[in-house]
Amino acid sequence: MTEVVQSGSEGATASKSASKPAAPKAAKPAGRPAQAFSPNGLAVDRIYTTAGAHPYDEIEWERRDIVMTNWRDGSINFEQRAVEFPTSWSVNAANIVTTKYFRGAVGTPQRETSLRQLIDRVVLKYRAAGEEHGYFRSAADAEVFEHELTWMLVHQVFSFNSPVWFNVGTTSPQQVSACFILAVDDTMDSILNWYREEGLIFKGGSGAGLNLSRIRSSKELLHSGGTASGPVSFMRGADASAGTIKSGGATRRAAKMVVLDIDHPDIVEFVETKAREEDKIRVLRDAGFDMDLGGVDITSVQYQNANNSVRVSDDFMRAVEEGTEFGLRARSTGETIETVDAKDLFNKVAKAAWECADPGIQYDDTINDWHTNPESGRINASNPCSEYMSLDNTSCNLASLNLMKFLTDEDTFDSEKFVKAIELIITAMDISICFADFPTEAIGVNTRAYRQLGIGYANLGALLMATGRGYDSEGGRTLAAAITSLMTGTAYRRSAELAAVVGPYDGFARNAEAHARVMRKHAAANDAVRSVHPADKSVLAFATEQWSKGNELGAKNGWRNAQASVLAPTGTIGLMMDCDTTGIEPDLALVKFKKLVGGGSMQIVNQTVPRALRVLGYQQEQVEAIVEYIAEHGHVQDAPGLKLEHYDVFDCAMGQRAIKPMGHVRMMAATQPFLSGAISKTVNLPETATVEEIADVYFQGWKLGLKALAVYRDNCKVGQPLSAGKSAKVDEKVETATSKVVEYRPIRKRLPKSRPSQTVSFAVGGAEGYMTAGSYPDGGLGEVFLKLGKQGSTLAGVMDAFSIAVSIALQHGVPLETYVSKFTNMRFEPAGMTDDSDIRMAQSIVDYIFRRLALDYLDFDTRSSMGIHTAEERARELETGSYAPIEDEVSEDELESLAQSAPVAESKIESKPVELKLTDSSKAHSSTELMESLLGSSADAPLCMNCGTKMQRAGSCFVCEGCGSTSGCS
C-alpha cells in the first residue's frame, strides 16, 4: 500500500545560410546509464521519420539574430546573434525559444546557439532514462523513440511544458512538473513551511496551489485563549513572498492559487479581498502611480500574485437553488458557528468576480466524483490555473499537442497519426518522472507513487474554424468532445500498456476499483456523444476503440498513471509551436499582427480564414473579396457574398461578433467528461455584463458538470479600455441605401497668416520633444509641428515631413478623429512613461501626440468613443460611474431620438460637389471597432513587464505574444 505523504525587439533579423550549417554538438548526458532492455519492453514504430536519416537532415535551417529591446528606453535587454532555427519557424517562436529556453550565459561557449542543442538536451535525457528504467525492447526501439520525439518537437507537433525546457539536461535540479498542489495545516510551523515550499517551486519555473480551509477562522479561539488570525491574514505573507520571486530564473512571474471552502467562517472576507484591493489600484492609478503589471508601484497593493477560488459543494449549490440557509463551520470542531443565506453568499462571490475577476469557482463534489484515488485522500485544491486537480503534495508534468498539425490536406482529422503521437508523448512524460527532481520530499514520494500526467492540446479554435465549424455550435462541440475523448482514451490505453512493462503506479492496488469506476464513466460519456458528421463519427469510432482496449488492458495490468490529461493554457509553449489559438480557447480576432524577419510587423488576416472559406464552398474570387473585407473591417459582418449561416464560423472571443459567455461554458462542458483534470479557461463577458449574469454562468457551470470556472468581465481590472461610446450607438442607427448622393471633394482651406496656437512640451520613454498646434479662428485644428530633441537628423527629418503631411490633410478636411483612430495604439520606440498627467503611458511618440490632440481638440463624445479621457474624467468615472460631466449626460432614449431626427451636418470646408451613385449597402463601421477587434482581450490586459506589449489572456493568466513572458503558469 502507498500512503500519501503530507508535509507541513521585439524584432529579430535573419540571414539565410548559403548551405545547411553543420549541426552543433548536443550536450550528452553525463555518463551513460545502465541499459535495461527486455523482451517485454515497448516496440516503437516510426510515424514521421525515415530509417537511416536523422530528422534534422530533412530540414532547411537558417541563422538569425535575436535582439530584444526595452520598451521603456529603447535599450537592448537581450541580444544573441546567429542562432539557428528551421526556416519554417516564425520570428516570434524563435525569439521566445532563444530568450526563454536556451541555457548558458549569453556570450559564453556554454550558451546554446541552436534549436538542435535545446531539443537534443531534452530528448537524449528522456531516451537515456527510458533505457535505464526498462521501457524499451531494444536499442533500436530506443533510437526510434528518440528520432520520433525529435521530429515532432522540431516540427512543432507538440511541446513539453516550460520547466522541461528550463531544467532537463542542465546542471539545475531536473524539475519537470509545471503544476504543484501543496498542503497547509493549522499550525505556525506548517504555515511558514508553506511559504518556503512555494518559493522553491517558483524558483524551478512552476506554480503551486493549495487549500487554506484547515486554518482556523478569525472567529475561532486559539488554545492560548486568543483569537486566531484567519487564513486571509496569512495570505499576505505568501503574497509578498511570491512577489519577490520570478519563476525559472527571472523568466516569468510566480504563479499561485489559494482556495477556500464555501463553509469556512472567513469566506466573505476571502471573497471580497481582491475586490477591495482593486479599488485601491484604481485610485492610485488615477493619482499618477504606475499600477501596470510589473509597474514600480503595484507592489504596494496586496494579494495580486495569486488566483483566488472558492470551493463549493453540491449541498451549498442546492441551497442556492432552493433559496435556503447554509451553515459555516468551525475548523477546529466542525460545529456550525454561523448560518447565512446561501443565495446571498453566492451573489457576493459573483459580485466580487464582477468587480475584479476573482474569485473563480471549483465544484468540489464533481471533482471528487471523478477522482481515481479516493482511498488515498480527497482532492482539495488545484494548481494556479485550475487544470490539475489531485492529492495534496503532488505534482503533474504537462505536454500539449498542436491540433492543426493533424488536419489533413483533405480537411479531415488524422486520428490514426494522433493516436500514435499520443503513445510516444505519454511514454516520454512517464519516463520523466523516473529522473525528475522535486522541491520537497513529500511531493517527490507522492508523485512517484501516483505518476500524474497532463497531456492536452492547443489550437482547437483554429482547427474548428479551419474545418468550417463555429466554436459555439453543436458541430464544434462534438468535434472537440471527440478529439478530447480520443486523446484521453489513448493516453490511458498506453498507460495500461506501460503498466504491463514497468508496473502500475504504487497507489493503484489501494484504489483499483475506484480507478476502474472512473474509467467506465469516461467510456460511458464517450458512448453518449452523438454526431451526424462523417468526420466526427470517424474520430468517435477511434475514441471508442481506445476506451474499450484501454479498459480491457487496465483490468488485466492496472494503469501506470493515476491521471493522464488536462487542458492547460499553453501560453508560452503555444507561441513556441506557432499556434493561432491557445488551449481550448477560440480565436481572439480575425486580424492579427505578424512579426517580420528583420524587425517590424505587418497586419494579416488569419490564414485559417481563407481555408475555412474554401471548406465552406466559396470560390477563389469570393474568398479574396471576403478576406479583403476582413482586413479592412476586422470582422465578417456584411462581408460581400458571405452567407449568414456561415457567420458563426468566424466568431471570436472579442470584437464585432464576440462569442456569448455561455458559448464558452458549453464548450467546456462538452470536453470536461473526457479529462482527468479540469480546464484552464476564462469565460469572457462584456463590460456591460451584470452581477446576475456572472452568477448565472457560475450556476450553469455546476449544472453542466464542470470542475472549475473563471470569468473575466472586460475592463474590470486596471487597464486602458477601448470602448464604443455614445456616438457609436448613434452610428448603429444609420443605414446606407442605394441612392443618388453628393460626394464632396474638398479643396484646401488655408490658415490665416496670424492664427492661435499652443506649444506642449512632452517626454515619452525618456525622449523629449515639443508639439506646436495651430488652429482656425473657430478653434478647429489646422496644423501640427513636431520638434524632437537629441533624436538625430534622420528621425527629426521624418517627423518634420510627417507634420507637414498631417497639416496639409487637416487643411483639406480630413477629420482629426480619423488620425486619432489610426495612430493611437501604434507601437514603436521610444515608448513608455510620459510626463503628462492625462496620458501616463504611451506606446510611441505618435500614440502620445494624437492622444494629446484628441484631448485638446475633439469633443467629449467623439474621444470618449475612442476610450480617450482626461485624468479628471477617469476619477469622475470611479465616483459616479460615468466619464461625462453631470450636465452633459444624455439618456439613451434622447440619443436615439436625436439620431433619427438630426439632419446631415454641413461641411465647414469649402468643397466642389460631384454627382455619384453609391450601390454599397453595407453599414459604415467606425475604425474603433476594427481596433477593438484587432486588439481583442489585450485592450484590457496589462503591459508586459519585459517588452511593453499588451498581453493577452491564456486561461487564468496573461501571455505576451511579443516575448513569451507570462503573468503566471504556461
Order of alpha helices (4+ residues) and beta strands (2+ residues): beta-beta-beta-alpha-alpha-alpha-beta-alpha-beta-alpha-beta-alpha-alpha-beta-beta-alpha-beta-alpha-beta-beta-alpha-beta-alpha-beta-alpha-alpha-beta-alpha-alpha-alpha-alpha-alpha-beta-beta-alpha-alpha-alpha-beta-alpha-beta-alpha-beta-beta-beta-beta-alpha-alpha-beta-beta-alpha-alpha-alpha-alpha-beta-alpha-beta-beta
